[in-house]
């Protein structure tokens, strides 16, 4: 049975997950915009907080750098660089402080040899290949009636799914470390801390949504395999 790509019935499985992912993006942008307008009483910027948390944890080999963009903050464990976006690096908002502390949390994970972080780093190359090639291989295999190609697509895509699964504890743990550090060092008061928590929770929801999308696509590939066998 041949059918055009846009009539692929497995797309219906993906739609709920995509809807959740879109909602998650809306929530994180909404929380970010709201708490970007609320300044911290301490006056510390995102860069200040990142540097303070690194120092408090005796981490001296990580640089804090400013990068262009919006909500693209990240910690690079290979280069030992904590990259903060324009809206976070020099801002003293609750959103900026929460995000900077979260990224510092990743650096602390690295310093503590947190296993899920190292596993995720090792999975990056395979996950990139899996996310880019897995589903196309399966779809081409379906149209070519090649069960082997669909199976290869499934196996390759598993790396992308596993990457998303490992990412969840890494991100949740970094946020927990961030809130704990901000609270212990009194960089935010109790009310301010709630604002930072809401930003980080919204960000965490995007990772949950990404995992759901990955699982939905894996199920699609499994369905294509089953449909191919029937044909």
C-alpha positions as CSV (number, residue, x, y, z in Angstrom):
1,X,0.0,0.0,0.0
2,X,1.4,3.4,-1.1
3,X,0.1,6.6,0.3
4,X,1.4,10.2,0.0
5,X,3.4,11.5,3.0
6,X,0.7,14.1,3.8
7,X,-1.8,11.3,4.2
8,X,0.4,9.4,6.6
9,X,-2.0,8.2,9.4
10,X,0.7,8.0,11.9
11,X,0.9,11.8,12.0
12,X,-2.2,11.7,14.1
13,X,-0.2,10.2,17.0
14,X,2.2,13.1,16.8
15,X,-0.4,15.9,16.9
16,X,-1.2,15.7,20.7
17,X,2.5,15.8,21.6
18,X,3.2,18.7,19.3
19,X,0.3,20.6,20.8
20,X,1.7,20.0,24.3
21,X,5.2,21.2,23.0
22,X,3.7,24.4,21.6
23,X,1.9,25.0,24.9
24,X,5.1,24.4,26.8
25,X,6.9,27.0,24.6
26,X,4.1,29.5,25.3
27,X,4.3,28.9,29.0
28,X,8.1,29.3,29.2
29,X,8.0,32.5,27.2
30,X,5.1,33.8,29.2
31,X,6.9,33.1,32.5
32,X,10.1,34.5,31.2
33,X,8.5,37.8,30.0
34,X,6.6,38.2,33.3
35,X,9.5,37.7,35.6
36,X,11.9,39.6,33.3
37,X,10.0,42.7,34.4
38,X,10.5,42.0,38.1
39,X,13.9,43.1,39.4
40,X,15.6,41.4,42.3
41,X,16.1,43.4,45.5
42,X,19.8,42.4,45.6
43,X,20.5,44.0,42.3
44,X,22.7,41.1,41.2
45,X,22.7,40.3,37.5
46,X,22.6,36.9,36.0
47,X,26.3,37.0,35.4
48,X,26.9,38.0,39.1
49,X,24.8,35.1,40.3
50,X,26.5,32.6,38.0
51,X,30.0,33.7,39.2
52,X,29.0,33.7,42.8
53,X,27.5,30.2,42.7
54,X,30.6,28.9,40.9
55,X,32.9,30.5,43.5
56,X,30.7,29.2,46.4
57,X,31.2,25.7,45.1
58,X,35.0,26.1,44.6
59,X,34.7,25.9,40.8
60,X,37.5,28.0,39.3
61,X,37.9,26.6,35.8
62,X,34.6,27.7,34.3
63,X,34.2,31.0,32.5
64,X,30.9,33.0,32.3
65,X,30.4,34.4,28.9
66,X,27.7,36.5,27.2
67,X,26.2,35.2,23.9
68,X,23.8,36.7,21.5
69,X,20.3,35.4,21.4
70,X,17.3,34.9,23.6
71,X,16.7,31.9,25.9
72,X,19.7,30.0,24.4
73,X,21.6,29.9,27.7
74,X,23.7,26.7,28.2
75,X,26.6,25.2,29.9
76,X,29.4,23.6,27.8
77,X,31.1,20.9,29.8
78,X,33.8,20.4,27.2
79,X,34.9,24.0,27.0
80,X,34.1,24.7,30.6
81,X,32.0,27.8,29.6
82,X,28.7,28.9,31.1
83,X,27.0,30.9,28.3
84,X,24.4,33.4,29.2
85,X,22.1,35.2,26.6
86,X,21.8,38.9,26.3
87,X,18.6,39.0,28.4
88,X,20.2,37.1,31.2
89,X,23.8,38.1,31.5
90,X,23.4,41.7,32.4
91,X,19.8,41.6,33.8
92,X,19.0,41.6,37.5
93,X,15.5,40.3,36.9
94,X,14.1,37.2,38.7
95,X,14.0,35.4,35.4
96,X,17.6,36.1,34.6
97,X,18.8,35.1,38.1
98,X,16.8,31.8,37.9
99,X,18.1,30.9,34.5
100,X,21.7,31.8,35.4
101,X,21.5,29.8,38.6
102,X,20.1,26.8,36.6
103,X,23.1,26.9,34.2
104,X,25.5,27.2,37.2
105,X,23.7,24.1,38.5
106,X,24.9,22.3,35.4
107,X,28.5,23.4,36.1
108,X,28.1,22.2,39.7
109,X,26.8,18.8,38.3
110,X,29.9,18.6,36.1
111,X,32.2,19.4,39.1
112,X,30.4,16.7,41.2
113,X,30.7,14.2,38.4
114,X,26.9,13.8,38.1
115,X,26.5,10.7,36.0
116,X,23.4,11.6,34.0
117,X,25.2,14.8,32.7
118,X,28.2,12.8,31.4
119,X,25.9,10.2,29.9
120,X,24.0,12.9,28.1
121,X,27.2,14.6,26.8
122,X,28.3,11.2,25.3
123,X,24.9,10.7,23.7
124,X,24.9,14.0,21.8
125,X,26.5,12.8,18.5
126,X,24.3,9.7,18.3
127,X,21.2,11.7,19.3
128,X,21.8,14.3,16.6
129,X,22.1,11.5,14.0
130,X,19.0,9.8,15.4
131,X,16.8,12.8,15.5
132,X,17.8,13.8,11.9
133,X,17.9,10.5,10.2
134,X,15.7,8.0,12.1
135,X,12.3,9.1,11.0
136,X,13.2,9.9,7.4
137,X,14.8,6.4,7.1
138,X,11.6,4.8,8.4
139,X,9.4,6.8,6.1
140,X,11.5,6.0,3.0
141,X,11.6,2.4,4.1
142,X,7.8,2.3,4.3
143,X,7.4,3.7,0.8
144,X,10.1,1.4,-0.5
145,X,8.5,-1.5,1.4
146,X,11.8,-2.2,3.1
147,X,11.4,-3.5,6.6
148,X,15.1,-3.5,7.1
149,X,15.2,0.3,6.4
150,X,12.3,0.9,8.8
151,X,14.1,-1.2,11.5
152,X,17.3,0.8,11.0
153,X,15.3,4.0,11.4
154,X,13.8,2.7,14.6
155,X,17.2,1.7,16.1
156,X,18.8,5.0,15.1
157,X,16.0,7.0,16.5
158,X,16.2,5.2,19.8
159,X,19.4,7.3,20.5
160,X,17.3,10.5,20.3
161,X,14.7,9.1,22.6
162,X,17.2,7.9,25.1
163,X,18.9,11.4,25.0
164,X,15.5,13.0,25.9
165,X,15.0,10.5,28.7
166,X,18.4,11.2,30.2
167,X,17.9,15.0,29.8
168,X,14.9,15.0,32.2
169,X,16.8,14.2,35.4
170,X,19.7,16.4,34.3
171,X,17.5,19.4,33.9
172,X,15.3,18.8,37.0
173,X,18.4,18.3,39.1
174,X,20.0,21.5,37.8
175,X,16.9,23.5,38.7
176,X,16.7,21.9,42.2
177,X,20.4,22.8,42.7
178,X,19.7,26.4,41.5
179,X,16.8,27.0,43.9
180,X,18.7,25.4,46.8
181,X,21.8,27.6,46.1
182,X,19.7,30.8,45.8
183,X,17.9,30.0,49.0
184,X,20.9,29.0,51.1
185,X,22.9,32.1,50.1
186,X,19.9,34.4,50.4
187,X,20.3,35.8,47.0
188,X,16.5,35.9,46.7
189,X,13.9,36.3,49.4
190,X,11.0,33.8,49.7
191,X,8.7,35.7,47.4
192,X,11.4,36.3,44.8
193,X,12.3,32.6,45.0
194,X,8.8,31.7,44.0
195,X,9.1,33.7,40.8
196,X,12.4,32.0,39.9
197,X,10.8,28.6,40.6
198,X,8.0,29.4,38.2
199,X,10.4,30.3,35.4
200,X,12.4,27.1,35.9
201,X,9.3,24.9,36.2
202,X,8.0,26.3,32.9
203,X,11.4,25.6,31.3
204,X,11.4,22.0,32.7
205,X,8.0,21.5,31.1
206,X,9.5,22.1,27.6
207,X,11.9,19.1,28.2
208,X,8.9,16.9,29.2
209,X,7.1,18.0,26.1
210,X,10.2,17.2,23.9
211,X,10.4,13.7,25.4
212,X,6.7,13.2,24.6
213,X,7.3,14.3,21.0
214,X,10.3,11.8,20.8
215,X,8.2,9.0,22.1
216,X,5.4,9.8,19.7
217,X,7.8,9.7,16.7
218,X,9.2,6.4,18.0
219,X,5.7,5.0,18.1
220,X,5.1,6.3,14.6
221,X,8.1,4.4,13.3
222,X,6.9,1.2,15.1
223,X,3.5,1.7,13.4
224,X,5.1,2.1,10.0
225,X,7.0,-1.2,10.6
226,X,3.7,-2.9,11.4
227,X,1.9,-1.4,8.4
228,X,4.8,-2.4,6.2
229,X,4.5,-6.0,7.4
230,X,0.7,-6.1,6.6
231,X,1.4,-4.8,3.1
